[in-house]
Amino acid sequence: MKELTQILKIRKDILMNWNDKLRSEGLDYDYLDYPEYATIACWTVKFPDGCEADLKVNTNSREDGDIWCEAVLFNENGCELTCTDACSEELDGEWYLYCGDTQYTIFVMGE
């Protein structure tokens, strides 16, 4: 299996803020000005083979009041190839995406 890795650096205070919100329950979408079922934050990395991956923070319904994150892999034409399972705990660490015989790894760290 071929492995491609990219490092995604997010400012430490921003990363900690998102991690705190991901761990929180009952966020006030109105107060935070979050729409339902939307991507509210996104970072992109580009791999040497032309594929790109987005690390996204998404909302649920207002009643749920929580947010979750995922990584999504796109080909060079912008077509979605695969995505991770939803995660609701933290952004930092390693994210793995698998497509064909290639493992794409995003290593997210604070800077």
C-alpha positions in Angstrom: 0.0 0.0 0.0 1.3 3.5 -0.9 1.2 6.0 1.9 1.0 9.8 1.5 1.2 12.1 4.5 0.6 15.8 4.9 1.0 17.9 8.0 -1.8 20.4 8.8 -0.8 23.1 11.3 -3.5 25.0 13.0 -2.8 27.9 15.4 -2.8 26.3 18.9 -5.4 28.6 20.4 -7.8 28.0 17.5 -7.2 24.2 17.7 -7.9 24.2 21.4 -11.1 26.3 21.0 -12.5 23.9 18.4 -11.5 20.9 20.5 -13.3 22.4 23.5 -16.5 23.0 21.4 -16.3 19.5 20.0 -16.3 18.1 23.5 -19.2 20.4 24.6 -22.8 19.4 24.7 -25.7 21.7 24.1 -24.0 24.5 22.2 -26.2 27.5 21.5 -26.3 27.7 17.7 -28.1 31.0 17.8 -25.5 32.6 20.2 -22.6 31.2 18.1 -24.4 32.1 14.8 -24.1 28.5 13.6 -26.5 27.3 10.9 -27.9 23.8 11.0 -26.3 21.0 9.0 -23.5 23.1 7.7 -19.7 23.2 7.6 -18.5 25.9 10.0 -14.8 25.4 9.7 -12.6 23.8 7.0 -8.9 23.4 6.4 -7.4 21.9 3.2 -4.2 19.9 2.5 -2.9 18.9 -0.9 -1.2 15.6 -1.6 1.6 15.1 -4.1 -0.6 13.0 -6.4 -3.0 15.9 -6.9 -5.7 14.8 -4.4 -6.8 17.2 -1.7 -8.4 16.5 1.7 -10.6 18.8 3.7 -10.8 18.6 7.5 -14.2 19.9 8.4 -16.2 20.9 11.5 -19.9 20.5 10.9 -23.1 21.2 12.8 -26.2 19.0 13.4 -29.7 20.1 14.2 -30.3 23.0 16.7 -31.9 20.5 19.1 -28.7 18.4 19.2 -26.6 21.4 19.9 -23.3 19.6 19.1 -20.7 19.7 16.4 -18.6 17.0 14.7 -15.6 16.7 12.4 -14.6 14.6 9.5 -11.9 14.4 6.8 -13.0 14.2 3.1 -10.7 13.2 0.2 -11.2 14.7 -3.3 -9.5 13.9 -6.6 -7.8 16.6 -8.7 -11.2 17.4 -10.3 -12.9 18.0 -7.0 -14.9 14.8 -6.9 -15.3 13.2 -3.5 -13.4 9.9 -3.3 -13.9 8.9 0.4 -14.4 10.3 3.9 -13.7 9.3 7.5 -16.3 8.4 10.0 -17.6 11.3 12.0 -15.6 12.3 15.1 -16.8 14.4 17.9 -13.9 14.6 20.2 -10.9 16.5 18.7 -9.3 17.8 15.5 -5.7 17.1 16.4 -3.9 13.9 15.8 -3.9 11.6 12.7 -6.7 11.3 10.2 -6.6 8.3 7.8 -8.3 8.2 4.4 -8.1 5.1 2.2 -8.6 5.1 -1.6 -7.6 2.2 -3.8 -4.1 1.1 -2.8 -3.3 4.5 -1.2 -3.5 5.5 2.5 -3.7 9.3 2.9 -2.7 10.6 6.3 -3.3 14.0 7.7 -1.3 14.8 10.8 -3.0 17.8 12.5 -1.0 19.7 15.1 -1.0 23.0 16.9 1.6 25.6 16.1 
